[in-house]
Amino acid sequence: MVETELKKDYAYCEKVIKASSKSFYTAFSKLPKDKAKAVYAIYAFCRQADDTVDANEPLALKKENLAILEAELKEFEKGKTPNHPMWRALRDVFNRYAMTTSPFYDQLEGQKRDLDFQEITDLAALKDYSYYVAGSVGLMLLPILATKSGITESLKESAVSLGVAMQITNILRDVGEDYRENKRVYLPTELLDRHQVDLAQNVEKGPDNNFIALWEELAEESSRGYVEFEDSISHYDSDCRFPVLVSSKLYSGIMDSVRKNNYDCLSKRNYVPEARMMELILETRKILKKR
């Protein structure tokens, strides 16, 4: 009976990732079943935190809901499992892997920063913000993806690098959407000033050369993170390397999609087409064969 209920809890988490992120689901569904389920549970937690912040509700209510989620995490940390499919699945994950709650708290800190959004002044501030909202996810996943070689500080850094790279890619993909719909500018002020970018004008008229130069500077930073991660891929479990590297390649591919659309991340949503996804999957297999 307990096993049947747990199966339903994991099915709930799988439904969440399947509905929310096709690229992540495509990649992580290739993991061994037990590891894939664990990833789905972690994703469901992150999705709940993110949805709490993105909900179309008054700010005070968003903060209240985020505080409730944090209180549930504190109860979970004490060994009490809140009555929700995501928490029950996470309890099983914590029982099976060497998990810690620290990066889960960091993820909630990132969501708090989104609620009380402050201007991002420079690249260091952007990377700091990106750690909390995305690099923390890399640390959550690491105990599942690297069970055999031992989790060293350098391996933690590689997992964080991947999360930060993905977050910067997100920002580069969503410049127009963040500006128009969320009244947010995640591009660092220092870069906007140095490249003399009038973002309002670019959103209205399309990307100019100054905007493209700024965009490419951040894209280069994002690409460095993907390379740092890929350099450490041999330290991940052999049955995890392919799915994790695929997720990196698929996300990095978003930047190429923006380039192919003449850097229009201001009026349209860019994504990796299905055919390109298949190409990247094949490229990943070739990379791993050579290692």
Backbone as CSV, one residue per row, in Angstrom:
resi,resn,N_x,N_y,N_z,CA_x,CA_y,CA_z,C_x,C_y,C_z
1,MET,0.832,-1.211,0.000,0.000,0.000,0.000,0.866,1.260,0.000
2,VAL,1.876,1.270,0.895,2.777,2.427,0.973,3.509,2.612,-0.347
3,GLU,3.963,1.499,-0.927,4.678,1.565,-2.198,3.781,2.108,-3.314
4,THR,2.513,1.730,-3.310,1.556,2.221,-4.310,1.353,3.719,-4.172
5,GLU,1.231,4.198,-2.926,1.061,5.633,-2.689,2.298,6.415,-3.127
6,LEU,3.476,5.857,-2.824,4.716,6.527,-3.219,4.826,6.600,-4.739
7,LYS,4.377,5.564,-5.402,4.379,5.558,-6.860,3.525,6.702,-7.401
8,LYS,2.384,6.929,-6.759,1.497,8.038,-7.153,2.165,9.383,-6.889
9,ASP,2.888,9.461,-5.766,3.586,10.720,-5.438,4.633,11.050,-6.497
10,TYR,5.396,10.047,-6.898,6.396,10.263,-7.935,5.749,10.574,-9.286
11,ALA,4.614,9.949,-9.549,3.897,10.223,-10.798,3.451,11.679,-10.844
12,TYR,3.051,12.213,-9.699,2.691,13.639,-9.605,3.895,14.504,-9.976
13,CYS,5.059,14.176,-9.408,6.271,14.962,-9.679,6.677,14.868,-11.146
14,GLU,6.543,13.685,-11.723,6.870,13.520,-13.139,5.938,14.355,-14.014
15,LYS,4.680,14.403,-13.639,3.703,15.205,-14.393,4.088,16.687,-14.366
16,VAL,4.600,17.137,-13.221,5.007,18.545,-13.075,6.140,18.883,-14.036
17,ILE,7.197,18.071,-14.051,8.343,18.386,-14.920,7.977,18.216,-16.388
18,LYS,7.145,17.228,-16.674,6.747,16.976,-18.063,5.964,18.153,-18.621
19,ALA,5.130,18.758,-17.776,4.302,19.884,-18.218,5.076,21.189,-18.266
20,SER,6.109,21.305,-17.436,6.781,22.596,-17.269,8.040,22.768,-18.100
21,SER,8.770,21.682,-18.352,10.040,21.814,-19.064,10.303,20.601,-19.949
22,LYS,10.016,20.767,-21.222,10.212,19.663,-22.167,11.687,19.281,-22.265
23,SER,12.572,20.283,-22.263,13.997,19.995,-22.429,14.546,19.230,-21.226
24,PHE,14.188,19.660,-20.013,14.656,18.954,-18.823,14.086,17.541,-18.778
25,TYR,12.807,17.415,-19.108,12.194,16.087,-19.071,12.835,15.169,-20.115
26,THR,13.074,15.723,-21.304,13.721,14.936,-22.362,15.063,14.402,-21.886
27,ALA,15.827,15.255,-21.197,17.164,14.860,-20.744,17.103,13.883,-19.577
28,PHE,16.385,14.258,-18.522,16.455,13.477,-17.290,15.623,12.205,-17.322
29,SER,14.710,12.096,-18.261,13.957,10.844,-18.392,14.865,9.707,-18.873
30,LYS,16.070,10.074,-19.358,17.038,9.058,-19.814,17.848,8.472,-18.653
31,LEU,17.702,9.024,-17.457,18.389,8.480,-16.286,17.795,7.124,-15.911
32,PRO,18.555,6.304,-15.147,17.939,5.113,-14.563,16.688,5.520,-13.778
33,LYS,15.707,4.648,-13.741,14.387,5.015,-13.229,14.417,5.632,-11.834
34,ASP,15.159,5.033,-10.892,15.185,5.552,-9.520,15.787,6.952,-9.454
35,LYS,16.841,7.183,-10.249,17.465,8.508,-10.265,16.562,9.531,-10.956
36,ALA,15.900,9.112,-12.019,14.985,10.010,-12.722,13.868,10.464,-11.786
37,LYS,13.309,9.534,-11.032,12.238,9.875,-10.101,12.720,10.890,-9.059
38,ALA,13.951,10.692,-8.588,14.509,11.618,-7.603,14.637,13.021,-8.185
39,VAL,15.089,13.106,-9.434,15.197,14.409,-10.104,13.820,15.044,-10.251
40,TYR,12.813,14.254,-10.606,11.460,14.793,-10.766,10.961,15.403,-9.452
41,ALA,11.267,14.757,-8.329,10.827,15.266,-7.030,11.494,16.600,-6.708
42,ILE,12.787,16.687,-6.986,13.505,17.946,-6.752,12.965,19.038,-7.668
43,TYR,12.717,18.692,-8.927,12.163,19.673,-9.854,10.806,20.166,-9.351
44,ALA,9.982,19.257,-8.816,8.653,19.648,-8.329,8.764,20.671,-7.198
45,PHE,9.778,20.497,-6.325,10.005,21.485,-5.260,10.356,22.840,-5.865
46,CYS,11.296,22.843,-6.798,11.732,24.102,-7.425,10.583,24.762,-8.187
47,ARG,9.776,23.943,-8.830,8.639,24.467,-9.583,7.624,25.126,-8.645
48,GLN,7.386,24.476,-7.507,6.446,25.042,-6.538,6.952,26.379,-6.010
49,ALA,8.254,26.439,-5.722,8.847,27.695,-5.244,8.726,28.776,-6.310
50,ASP,9.030,28.423,-7.542,8.988,29.376,-8.647,7.562,29.837,-8.929
51,ASP,6.624,28.901,-8.915,5.222,29.246,-9.179,4.649,30.146,-8.095
52,THR,5.121,29.958,-6.866,4.675,30.808,-5.760,5.026,32.267,-6.033
53,VAL,6.214,32.477,-6.586,6.695,33.838,-6.870,6.046,34.401,-8.135
54,ASP,5.843,33.545,-9.133,5.317,34.013,-10.421,3.802,34.136,-10.459
55,ALA,3.119,33.646,-9.425,1.655,33.661,-9.420,1.125,35.085,-9.550
56,ASN,-0.017,35.215,-10.213,-0.653,36.520,-10.408,-1.466,36.888,-9.162
57,GLU,-0.726,37.180,-8.102,-1.338,37.473,-6.809,-0.639,38.672,-6.182
58,PRO,-1.256,39.302,-5.174,-0.598,40.422,-4.484,0.734,39.987,-3.876
59,LEU,1.674,40.923,-3.824,3.014,40.635,-3.315,2.964,40.051,-1.909
60,ALA,2.110,40.602,-1.067,2.023,40.128,0.320,1.624,38.660,0.373
61,LEU,0.708,38.253,-0.501,0.264,36.862,-0.524,1.374,35.944,-1.047
62,LYS,2.125,36.417,-2.047,3.253,35.631,-2.553,4.271,35.388,-1.441
63,LYS,4.570,36.439,-0.676,5.532,36.304,0.424,5.011,35.342,1.478
64,GLU,3.721,35.409,1.737,3.104,34.511,2.719,3.205,33.055,2.263
65,ASN,2.915,32.819,0.985,2.976,31.454,0.451,4.403,30.913,0.436
66,LEU,5.365,31.805,0.135,6.762,31.380,0.157,7.198,31.059,1.591
67,ALA,6.691,31.848,2.550,6.997,31.590,3.968,6.415,30.250,4.407
68,ILE,5.241,29.894,3.883,4.623,28.604,4.198,5.500,27.469,3.667
69,LEU,6.000,27.636,2.426,6.869,26.619,1.833,8.152,26.470,2.644
70,GLU,8.695,27.592,3.112,9.912,27.530,3.934,9.631,26.854,5.277
71,ALA,8.464,27.136,5.852,8.098,26.495,7.118,7.956,24.984,6.926
72,GLU,7.400,24.569,5.783,7.287,23.144,5.480,8.663,22.505,5.340
73,LEU,9.598,23.249,4.718,10.965,22.737,4.581,11.609,22.554,5.956
74,LYS,11.349,23.477,6.867,11.899,23.366,8.223,11.335,22.138,8.937
75,GLU,10.035,21.888,8.754,9.420,20.698,9.337,10.022,19.432,8.723
76,PHE,10.210,19.480,7.408,10.805,18.353,6.687,12.203,18.067,7.217
77,GLU,12.961,19.142,7.459,14.331,19.002,7.965,14.354,18.333,9.340
78,LYS,13.297,18.547,10.122,13.198,17.947,11.453,12.728,16.495,11.410
79,GLY,12.405,16.010,10.196,11.956,14.627,10.076,10.467,14.464,9.918
80,LYS,9.737,15.581,9.916,8.289,15.535,9.716,7.991,15.791,8.238
81,THR,7.146,14.977,7.644,6.880,15.086,6.210,5.510,15.710,5.965
82,PRO,5.460,16.936,5.426,4.168,17.556,5.105,3.349,16.656,4.177
83,ASN,2.039,16.733,4.320,1.136,15.853,3.578,0.901,16.385,2.166
84,HIS,1.882,16.137,1.299,1.797,16.573,-0.092,2.653,15.610,-0.921
85,PRO,2.221,15.281,-2.147,2.986,14.325,-2.970,4.461,14.699,-3.138
86,MET,4.723,15.998,-3.339,6.104,16.419,-3.541,6.954,16.139,-2.309
87,TRP,6.434,16.459,-1.117,7.201,16.239,0.111,7.383,14.754,0.396
88,ARG,6.340,13.959,0.146,6.471,12.519,0.387,7.510,11.900,-0.549
89,ALA,7.514,12.344,-1.807,8.526,11.858,-2.755,9.917,12.313,-2.320
90,LEU,10.032,13.564,-1.886,11.338,14.066,-1.433,11.849,13.302,-0.217
91,ARG,10.932,12.892,0.669,11.373,12.112,1.830,12.044,10.820,1.367
92,ASP,11.470,10.192,0.370,12.063,8.973,-0.158,13.433,9.271,-0.786
93,VAL,13.545,10.414,-1.473,14.825,10.818,-2.071,15.877,11.011,-0.982
94,PHE,15.508,11.682,0.106,16.448,11.927,1.203,16.827,10.617,1.903
95,ASN,15.913,9.662,1.903,16.225,8.360,2.499,17.199,7.555,1.641
96,ARG,17.169,7.778,0.329,17.960,6.955,-0.592,19.298,7.577,-0.979
97,TYR,19.415,8.904,-0.861,20.637,9.591,-1.300,21.172,10.490,-0.190
98,ALA,22.433,10.880,-0.319,23.103,11.701,0.712,22.751,13.175,0.528
99,MET,21.483,13.469,0.724,20.973,14.816,0.472,21.178,15.730,1.681
100,THR,21.227,17.039,1.426,21.212,18.054,2.479,20.157,19.093,2.120
101,THR,19.639,19.775,3.122,18.595,20.778,2.873,19.161,22.147,2.503
102,SER,20.460,22.355,2.709,21.061,23.677,2.491,20.730,24.283,1.122
103,PRO,20.921,23.561,0.001,20.607,24.183,-1.285,19.116,24.435,-1.494
104,PHE,18.266,23.711,-0.776,16.822,23.966,-0.862,16.503,25.325,-0.232
105,TYR,17.150,25.609,0.885,16.987,26.932,1.501,17.553,28.024,0.589
106,ASP,18.675,27.732,-0.072,19.255,28.710,-0.994,18.290,29.001,-2.145
107,GLN,17.605,27.963,-2.631,16.627,28.154,-3.686,15.508,29.097,-3.231
108,LEU,15.040,28.918,-2.016,13.994,29.799,-1.488,14.523,31.224,-1.308
109,GLU,15.802,31.346,-0.927,16.417,32.673,-0.840,16.410,33.350,-2.206
110,GLY,16.678,32.573,-3.255,16.629,33.131,-4.605,15.240,33.636,-4.959
111,GLN,14.210,32.896,-4.556,12.840,33.326,-4.829,12.498,34.590,-4.034
112,LYS,13.003,34.687,-2.810,12.797,35.914,-2.014,13.429,37.109,-2.714
113,ARG,14.599,36.879,-3.303,15.274,37.974,-4.015,14.467,38.410,-5.234
114,ASP,13.776,37.465,-5.841,12.921,37.829,-6.970,11.726,38.659,-6.508
115,LEU,11.189,38.325,-5.347,10.042,39.081,-4.830,10.447,40.499,-4.440
116,ASP,11.622,40.632,-3.836,12.142,41.964,-3.474,13.260,42.319,-4.444
117,PHE,12.906,42.393,-5.708,13.916,42.524,-6.760,14.720,43.813,-6.624
118,GLN,16.041,43.630,-6.683,16.957,44.775,-6.646,17.704,44.847,-7.972
119,GLU,18.020,46.049,-8.384,18.786,46.242,-9.623,20.071,45.419,-9.579
120,ILE,20.351,44.709,-10.680,21.581,43.921,-10.770,22.680,44.824,-11.317
121,THR,23.633,45.120,-10.466,24.593,46.180,-10.797,25.688,45.737,-11.757
122,ASP,26.203,44.520,-11.578,27.339,44.086,-12.396,27.312,42.565,-12.557
123,LEU,28.302,42.031,-13.250,28.334,40.599,-13.529,28.427,39.778,-12.247
124,ALA,29.193,40.257,-11.275,29.318,39.518,-10.007,27.959,39.387,-9.326
125,ALA,27.182,40.462,-9.356,25.838,40.432,-8.753,24.916,39.497,-9.521
126,LEU,25.066,39.465,-10.848,24.251,38.565,-11.671,24.571,37.114,-11.347
127,LYS,25.854,36.795,-11.213,26.242,35.417,-10.916,25.805,35.012,-9.503
128,ASP,25.832,35.960,-8.582,25.373,35.692,-7.221,23.874,35.375,-7.226
129,TYR,23.102,36.211,-7.900,21.658,35.968,-8.028,21.406,34.620,-8.710
130,SER,22.155,34.347,-9.769,21.968,33.113,-10.535,22.305,31.881,-9.713
131,TYR,23.263,32.013,-8.780,23.544,30.882,-7.896,22.292,30.516,-7.102
132,TYR,21.669,31.516,-6.486,20.544,31.218,-5.600,19.350,30.639,-6.345
133,VAL,19.051,31.153,-7.539,17.859,30.664,-8.239,18.121,29.419,-9.081
134,ALA,19.393,29.151,-9.436,19.665,28.027,-10.339,20.882,27.192,-9.943
135,GLY,21.969,27.843,-9.535,23.139,27.076,-9.109,22.809,26.173,-7.936
136,SER,21.900,26.620,-7.084,21.464,25.808,-5.947,20.840,24.495,-6.415
137,VAL,20.187,24.514,-7.569,19.572,23.293,-8.102,20.640,22.266,-8.455
138,GLY,21.768,22.750,-8.990,22.882,21.852,-9.285,23.349,21.118,-8.040
139,LEU,23.403,21.833,-6.910,23.820,21.203,-5.655,22.768,20.227,-5.141
140,MET,21.490,20.517,-5.389,20.433,19.577,-5.004,20.575,18.255,-5.755
141,LEU,20.904,18.345,-7.039,20.945,17.165,-7.898,22.224,16.346,-7.740
142,LEU,23.287,16.977,-7.282,24.604,16.328,-7.267,24.632,14.990,-6.519
143,PRO,23.992,14.876,-5.342,24.042,13.585,-4.642,23.382,12.436,-5.407
144,ILE,22.549,12.758,-6.378,21.891,11.743,-7.198,22.739,11.401,-8.415
145,LEU,23.429,12.398,-8.934,24.159,12.236,-10.190,25.609,11.810,-10.009
146,ALA,26.129,11.954,-8.778,27.535,11.603,-8.522,27.616,10.801,-7.226
147,THR,27.162,9.577,-7.275,27.111,8.750,-6.064,28.380,7.944,-5.844
148,LYS,29.220,7.839,-6.859,30.348,6.898,-6.782,31.711,7.562,-6.562
149,SER,31.948,8.728,-7.164,33.297,9.307,-7.122,33.527,10.201,-5.912
150,GLY,32.490,10.503,-5.160,32.647,11.404,-4.032,32.432,12.846,-4.463
151,ILE,31.711,13.583,-3.636,31.367,14.961,-3.998,32.427,15.907,-3.445
152,THR,33.343,16.298,-4.305,34.427,17.209,-3.937,33.978,18.652,-4.133
153,GLU,34.779,19.582,-3.620,34.461,21.002,-3.790,34.470,21.385,-5.277
154,SER,35.431,20.816,-6.018,35.502,21.149,-7.449,34.281,20.620,-8.196
155,LEU,33.763,19.469,-7.753,32.561,18.931,-8.391,31.353,19.802,-8.056
156,LYS,31.286,20.275,-6.828,30.219,21.210,-6.450,30.288,22.467,-7.320
157,GLU,31.505,22.958,-7.529,31.678,24.164,-8.357,31.201,23.929,-9.784
158,SER,31.442,22.724,-10.301,31.010,22.430,-11.671,29.490,22.386,-11.764
159,ALA,28.844,21.827,-10.735,27.381,21.763,-10.721,26.784,23.166,-10.626
160,VAL,27.406,24.000,-9.812,26.950,25.389,-9.694,27.165,26.127,-11.018
161,SER,28.315,25.878,-11.658,28.614,26.528,-12.948,27.532,26.229,-13.976
162,LEU,27.081,24.971,-13.993,26.028,24.603,-14.939,24.737,25.347,-14.634
163,GLY,24.349,25.385,-13.362,23.123,26.086,-12.995,23.184,27.568,-13.316
164,VAL,24.326,28.198,-13.015,24.488,29.630,-13.303,24.453,29.881,-14.810
165,ALA,25.134,29.012,-15.571,25.123,29.139,-17.039,23.708,29.054,-17.584
166,MET,22.924,28.111,-17.054,21.539,27.960,-17.504,20.698,29.188,-17.161
167,GLN,20.921,29.747,-15.977,20.157,30.930,-15.588,20.498,32.125,-16.473
168,ILE,21.776,32.315,-16.781,22.158,33.409,-17.672,21.547,33.194,-19.050
169,THR,21.519,31.929,-19.506,20.852,31.627,-20.773,19.366,31.998,-20.702
170,ASN,18.726,31.669,-19.584,17.321,32.054,-19.386,17.134,33.555,-19.546
171,ILE,18.017,34.300,-18.899,17.929,35.769,-18.934,18.102,36.279,-20.361
172,LEU,19.065,35.699,-21.086,19.318,36.116,-22.471,18.149,35.746,-23.387
173,ARG,17.445,34.679,-23.063,16.281,34.267,-23.850,15.080,35.165,-23.595
174,ASP,14.955,35.670,-22.351,13.704,36.296,-21.911,13.795,37.809,-21.714
175,VAL,14.765,38.461,-22.336,14.964,39.894,-22.095,13.672,40.683,-22.316
176,GLY,13.038,40.493,-23.472,11.831,41.243,-23.794,10.669,40.895,-22.894
177,GLU,10.480,39.622,-22.648,9.377,39.164,-21.796,9.521,39.705,-20.374
178,ASP,10.732,39.636,-19.830,10.961,40.152,-18.479,10.688,41.650,-18.413
179,TYR,11.079,42.359,-19.462,10.916,43.820,-19.474,9.441,44.207,-19.610
180,ARG,8.759,43.591,-20.568,7.366,43.977,-20.849,6.387,43.460,-19.796
181,GLU,6.518,42.183,-19.451,5.503,41.552,-18.613,5.812,41.633,-17.121
182,ASN,7.089,41.601,-16.777,7.461,41.567,-15.361,8.113,42.854,-14.865
183,LYS,8.325,43.803,-15.800,8.981,45.064,-15.446,10.336,44.819,-14.779
184,ARG,11.053,43.805,-15.297,12.348,43.444,-14.732,13.445,43.565,-15.778
185,VAL,14.616,44.022,-15.338,15.805,44.033,-16.180,16.887,43.266,-15.420
186,TYR,17.208,42.077,-15.917,18.229,41.250,-15.285,19.611,41.503,-15.883
187,LEU,19.670,42.278,-16.960,20.968,42.624,-17.539,21.673,43.602,-16.602
188,PRO,22.930,43.340,-16.254,23.625,44.212,-15.305,23.725,45.661,-15.784
189,THR,23.497,46.577,-14.867,23.544,48.004,-15.184,24.895,48.404,-15.754
190,GLU,25.953,47.837,-15.207,27.301,48.182,-15.676,27.470,47.849,-17.153
191,LEU,26.908,46.730,-17.581,27.006,46.337,-18.981,26.126,47.215,-19.866
192,LEU,24.944,47.521,-19.379,24.045,48.404,-20.134,24.709,49.764,-20.374
193,ASP,25.353,50.288,-19.338,26.013,51.594,-19.453,27.240,51.511,-20.362
194,ARG,28.041,50.466,-20.164,29.281,50.357,-20.945,28.992,50.167,-22.430
195,HIS,27.958,49.421,-22.739,27.612,49.189,-24.149,26.638,50.233,-24.698
196,GLN,26.268,51.192,-23.827,25.352,52.278,-24.224,24.058,51.723,-24.829
197,VAL,23.442,50.826,-24.071,22.203,50.187,-24.529,20.998,50.902,-23.929
198,ASP,20.109,51.348,-24.809,18.810,51.885,-24.399,17.823,50.734,-24.550
199,LEU,17.558,50.039,-23.451,16.769,48.812,-23.537,15.334,49.082,-24.002
200,ALA,14.735,50.166,-23.514,13.366,50.498,-23.916,13.280,50.674,-25.436
201,GLN,14.274,51.324,-25.996,14.299,51.546,-27.443,14.490,50.226,-28.199
202,ASN,15.344,49.367,-27.649,15.553,48.068,-28.293,14.301,47.209,-28.247
203,VAL,13.604,47.228,-27.128,12.366,46.455,-27.011,11.335,46.958,-28.016
204,GLU,11.317,48.271,-28.229,10.348,48.864,-29.155,10.733,48.636,-30.618
205,LYS,12.020,48.798,-30.945,12.434,48.799,-32.356,13.221,47.562,-32.784
206,GLY,13.641,46.741,-31.828,14.439,45.566,-32.165,15.889,45.745,-31.758
207,PRO,16.649,44.659,-31.725,18.034,44.713,-31.239,18.955,45.501,-32.164
208,ASP,19.736,46.422,-31.586,20.749,47.130,-32.364,22.120,46.525,-32.054
209,ASN,23.152,47.065,-32.668,24.496,46.500,-32.513,25.001,46.569,-31.072
210,ASN,24.651,47.632,-30.364,25.086,47.758,-28.966,24.458,46.665,-28.101
211,PHE,23.163,46.436,-28.331,22.477,45.385,-27.578,23.095,44.023,-27.886
212,ILE,23.380,43.777,-29.159,23.955,42.481,-29.564,25.321,42.268,-28.908
213,ALA,26.122,43.335,-28.824,27.438,43.225,-28.194,27.301,42.876,-26.712
214,LEU,26.364,43.524,-26.043,26.112,43.214,-24.631,25.636,41.764,-24.488
215,TRP,24.678,41.381,-25.336,24.114,40.026,-25.298,25.221,38.986,-25.468
216,GLU,26.113,39.222,-26.419,27.186,38.254,-26.676,28.191,38.193,-25.521
217,GLU,28.397,39.305,-24.840,29.313,39.278,-23.688,28.752,38.364,-22.599
218,LEU,27.453,38.459,-22.352,26.838,37.585,-21.365,26.757,36.144,-21.868
219,ALA,26.535,35.975,-23.165,26.494,34.628,-23.742,27.844,33.933,-23.572
220,GLU,28.916,34.701,-23.709,30.258,34.137,-23.517,30.444,33.673,-22.073
221,GLU,29.929,34.447,-21.140,29.993,34.064,-19.722,29.201,32.780,-19.484
222,SER,28.033,32.702,-20.079,27.215,31.504,-19.963,27.940,30.297,-20.559
223,SER,28.525,30.475,-21.730,29.238,29.379,-22.400,30.406,28.875,-21.565
224,ARG,31.090,29.772,-20.861,32.200,29.348,-19.994,31.698,28.392,-18.915
225,GLY,30.513,28.677,-18.403,29.939,27.807,-17.382,29.642,26.423,-17.919
226,TYR,29.128,26.347,-19.146,28.858,25.041,-19.749,30.159,24.259,-19.959
227,VAL,31.213,24.961,-20.373,32.515,24.306,-20.598,33.091,23.796,-19.275
228,GLU,33.002,24.624,-18.214,33.500,24.214,-16.897,32.782,22.953,-16.427
229,PHE,31.486,22.914,-16.663,30.726,21.721,-16.285,31.167,20.515,-17.116
230,GLU,31.256,20.697,-18.433,31.588,19.570,-19.311,32.963,18.997,-18.977
231,ASP,33.889,19.845,-18.550,35.232,19.372,-18.192,35.216,18.407,-17.008
232,SER,34.135,18.448,-16.218,34.064,17.583,-15.024,33.137,16.387,-15.230
233,ILE,32.647,16.181,-16.447,31.609,15.178,-16.682,32.051,13.769,-16.291
234,SER,33.350,13.464,-16.377,33.830,12.115,-16.051,33.683,11.790,-14.562
235,HIS,33.448,12.800,-13.726,33.291,12.577,-12.293,31.845,12.262,-11.912
236,TYR,30.946,12.389,-12.873,29.552,12.015,-12.628,29.390,10.513,-12.872
237,ASP,28.362,9.912,-12.275,28.116,8.488,-12.483,27.984,8.201,-13.971
238,SER,28.505,7.060,-14.396,28.485,6.727,-15.828,27.064,6.680,-16.393
239,ASP,26.094,6.287,-15.547,24.719,6.208,-16.039,24.004,7.554,-16.012
240,CYS,24.727,8.606,-15.594,24.147,9.958,-15.536,24.779,10.912,-16.545
241,ARG,25.949,10.585,-17.043,26.701,11.533,-17.869,25.930,11.970,-19.107
242,PHE,25.347,11.023,-19.789,24.628,11.361,-21.011,23.433,12.280,-20.749
243,PRO,22.518,11.935,-19.836,21.374,12.825,-19.603,21.763,14.224,-19.138
244,VAL,22.781,14.296,-18.253,23.161,15.605,-17.719,23.836,16.446,-18.795
245,LEU,24.699,15.828,-19.587,25.357,16.578,-20.654,24.358,16.989,-21.733
246,VAL,23.371,16.149,-21.989,22.316,16.513,-22.942,21.574,17.758,-22.458
247,SER,21.243,17.795,-21.166,20.527,18.966,-20.645,21.358,20.230,-20.833
248,SER,22.684,20.108,-20.635,23.582,21.236,-20.852,23.579,21.670,-22.312
249,LYS,23.677,20.704,-23.216,23.715,21.010,-24.647,22.395,21.612,-25.128
250,LEU,21.275,21.078,-24.645,19.965,21.592,-25.059,19.777,23.030,-24.591
251,TYR,20.233,23.295,-23.366,20.069,24.653,-22.850,20.997,25.630,-23.554
252,SER,22.233,25.210,-23.766,23.170,26.054,-24.496,22.645,26.350,-25.898
253,GLY,21.923,25.380,-26.463,21.359,25.545,-27.805,20.352,26.673,-27.915
254,ILE,19.779,27.078,-26.782,18.830,28.201,-26.795,19.517,29.462,-27.310
255,MET,20.784,29.653,-26.910,21.510,30.852,-27.341,21.713,30.857,-28.847
256,ASP,21.985,29.681,-29.426,22.119,29.604,-30.882,20.799,29.915,-31.579
257,SER,19.691,29.523,-30.954,18.377,29.835,-31.520,18.133,31.343,-31.545
258,VAL,18.561,32.024,-30.476,18.423,33.490,-30.441,19.254,34.111,-31.563
259,ARG,20.464,33.617,-31.748,21.330,34.139,-32.811,20.682,33.941,-34.183
260,LYS,20.109,32.758,-34.401,19.482,32.471,-35.691,18.259,33.354,-35.936
261,ASN,17.664,33.839,-34.865,16.527,34.752,-34.980,16.979,36.212,-34.931
262,ASN,18.234,36.438,-35.343,18.796,37.798,-35.394,18.734,38.521,-34.049
263,TYR,18.976,37.747,-32.987,19.040,38.270,-31.623,17.714,38.838,-31.128
264,ASP,16.623,38.410,-31.745,15.326,38.903,-31.291,14.833,38.077,-30.100
265,CYS,15.330,38.441,-28.939,14.815,37.893,-27.686,13.955,38.961,-27.017
266,LEU,13.535,39.922,-27.822,12.799,41.082,-27.329,11.311,41.014,-27.647
267,SER,10.971,40.343,-28.752,9.558,40.276,-29.141,9.064,38.854,-29.337
268,LYS,9.971,37.877,-29.243,9.551,36.488,-29.443,10.253,35.558,-28.469
269,ARG,9.637,34.407,-28.270,10.193,33.372,-27.389,11.036,32.423,-28.235
270,ASN,12.291,32.278,-27.892,13.188,31.405,-28.642,13.286,30.041,-27.968
271,TYR,13.390,29.023,-28.767,13.483,27.660,-28.245,14.298,26.811,-29.219
272,VAL,14.703,25.648,-28.755,15.464,24.730,-29.607,14.470,23.847,-30.362
273,PRO,14.441,23.916,-31.693,13.501,23.094,-32.461,13.744,21.605,-32.258
274,GLU,12.714,20.813,-32.477,12.787,19.364,-32.267,13.948,18.735,-33.046
275,ALA,14.100,19.132,-34.312,15.161,18.548,-35.143,16.536,18.862,-34.572
276,ARG,16.704,20.091,-34.073,17.990,20.474,-33.482,18.227,19.716,-32.182
277,MET,17.163,19.481,-31.416,17.286,18.680,-30.196,17.885,17.313,-30.516
278,MET,17.369,16.701,-31.574,17.852,15.371,-31.962,19.328,15.429,-32.363
279,GLU,19.716,16.504,-33.063,21.123,16.672,-33.451,22.015,16.803,-32.231
280,LEU,21.560,17.566,-31.246,22.355,17.770,-30.034,22.481,16.485,-29.225
281,ILE,21.443,15.678,-29.234,21.497,14.388,-28.552,22.562,13.495,-29.197
282,LEU,22.592,13.476,-30.527,23.598,12.680,-31.236,25.003,13.219,-30.993
283,GLU,25.140,14.559,-30.984,26.448,15.169,-30.724,26.952,14.789,-29.331
284,THR,26.037,14.746,-28.371,26.415,14.402,-26.992,26.930,12.967,-26.921
285,ARG,26.269,12.074,-27.617,26.728,10.662,-27.642,28.162,10.585,-28.188
286,LYS,28.444,11.343,-29.227,29.779,11.327,-29.837,30.833,11.870,-28.868
287,ILE,30.489,12.938,-28.152,31.422,13.531,-27.184,31.796,12.511,-26.116
288,LEU,30.787,11.823,-25.594,31.032,10.878,-24.507,31.793,9.637,-24.977
289,LYS,31.624,9.268,-26.221,32.360,8.124,-26.776,33.861,8.403,-26.836
290,LYS,34.203,9.673,-27.021,35.613,10.047,-27.147,36.300,10.164,-25.780
291,ARG,35.525,10.187,-24.711,36.118,10.402,-23.384,36.458,9.085,-22.705
